[in-house]
Amino acid sequence: MAARIEIKELGDPAHQKKITDAVGALNGVIETKIAKGALHVSYDPLATTEKKIEQAIRSTGTTIKNAVTDTEGAHPDLPTPNVQQSAAQNAQQSEDV
């Protein structure tokens, strides 16, 4: 899962590090990155939740403006299913019978 959390007044780099350290310390957090006024977090939804991530951010004295969670697609190294190929294979099998 991926969360994009907009933060009010990110502040200086030291404060940003405090936020990323607090979130990164949670079990299940894979990666944190601050970009374009928001904290981007990749995490395992079986190990942590967006609510826990938000609590970790708030524990640093930071105000959250908005939070959005997206499910990520399959890992890019995994093969993607080819629907057209499957349909063509099914059609060929039907002709062979």
C-alpha positions as CSV (number, residue, x, y, z in Angstrom):
1,M,0.0,0.0,0.0
2,A,1.0,3.6,-0.5
3,A,-0.1,6.6,1.4
4,R,0.3,10.3,0.4
5,I,0.0,12.5,3.5
6,E,-0.1,16.3,3.0
7,I,1.6,18.0,5.9
8,K,1.0,21.6,7.0
9,E,4.3,23.5,7.2
10,L,6.9,20.8,6.7
11,G,9.5,23.1,8.1
12,D,13.2,22.6,8.0
13,P,15.2,19.5,7.1
14,A,15.6,18.6,10.8
15,H,11.9,18.5,11.3
16,Q,11.4,16.5,8.1
17,K,13.9,13.9,9.4
18,K,12.0,13.8,12.7
19,I,8.8,12.9,10.7
20,T,10.4,10.3,8.5
21,D,12.2,8.7,11.5
22,A,9.0,8.5,13.5
23,V,7.1,6.9,10.6
24,G,10.0,4.7,9.5
25,A,10.2,3.2,13.0
26,L,6.8,1.6,12.6
27,N,6.6,-2.1,11.8
28,G,5.6,-2.6,8.2
29,V,6.8,0.7,6.8
30,I,8.9,-0.1,3.7
31,E,9.9,3.4,2.5
32,T,9.3,7.1,3.4
33,K,10.0,10.1,1.2
34,I,9.0,13.8,1.4
35,A,8.3,15.4,-1.9
36,K,6.1,18.3,-3.1
37,G,4.7,19.1,0.4
38,A,3.7,15.6,1.2
39,L,5.0,12.5,2.9
40,H,4.9,9.4,0.7
41,V,4.9,6.1,2.6
42,S,5.0,2.6,1.2
43,Y,3.9,0.1,3.8
44,D,2.6,-3.5,4.4
45,P,-1.1,-3.2,5.3
46,L,-0.9,-6.4,7.3
47,A,1.7,-4.9,9.6
48,T,0.5,-1.3,10.0
49,T,-2.3,1.0,9.1
50,E,-2.6,4.5,7.7
51,K,-4.1,5.5,11.1
52,K,-0.9,4.4,12.9
53,I,1.2,6.3,10.4
54,E,-0.8,9.5,11.0
55,Q,-0.4,9.0,14.8
56,A,3.3,8.8,14.3
57,I,3.3,12.0,12.3
58,R,1.2,13.8,14.9
59,S,3.5,12.6,17.7
60,T,6.2,14.9,16.2
61,G,3.9,18.0,16.6
62,T,3.0,18.0,13.0
63,T,-0.4,18.9,11.5
64,I,-1.8,16.7,8.7
65,K,-3.8,18.5,6.0
66,N,-4.9,15.5,4.0
67,A,-4.2,11.8,3.6
68,V,-4.8,9.5,0.7
69,T,-4.1,5.8,0.5
70,D,-3.7,3.9,-2.8
71,T,-3.2,0.3,-3.4
72,E,-0.2,-0.4,-5.5
73,G,-0.3,-2.7,-8.5
74,A,1.9,-5.8,-8.8
75,H,5.6,-5.4,-8.3
76,P,7.2,-4.2,-11.6
77,D,9.4,-7.3,-11.7
78,L,6.5,-9.7,-11.8
79,P,5.1,-10.7,-15.1
80,T,1.8,-9.1,-16.1
81,P,-1.0,-11.3,-17.5
82,N,-1.5,-11.0,-21.2
83,V,-5.3,-11.1,-21.7
84,Q,-5.1,-11.0,-25.5
85,Q,-2.7,-13.9,-25.6
86,S,-5.0,-15.9,-23.3
87,A,-8.0,-15.2,-25.5
88,A,-6.0,-16.2,-28.6
89,Q,-4.9,-19.4,-26.9
90,N,-8.5,-20.3,-26.0
91,A,-9.7,-19.7,-29.5
92,Q,-6.9,-21.9,-30.9
93,Q,-7.8,-24.7,-28.4
94,S,-11.5,-24.4,-29.5
95,E,-10.5,-24.9,-33.2
96,D,-8.3,-27.9,-32.4
97,V,-11.2,-29.8,-30.8
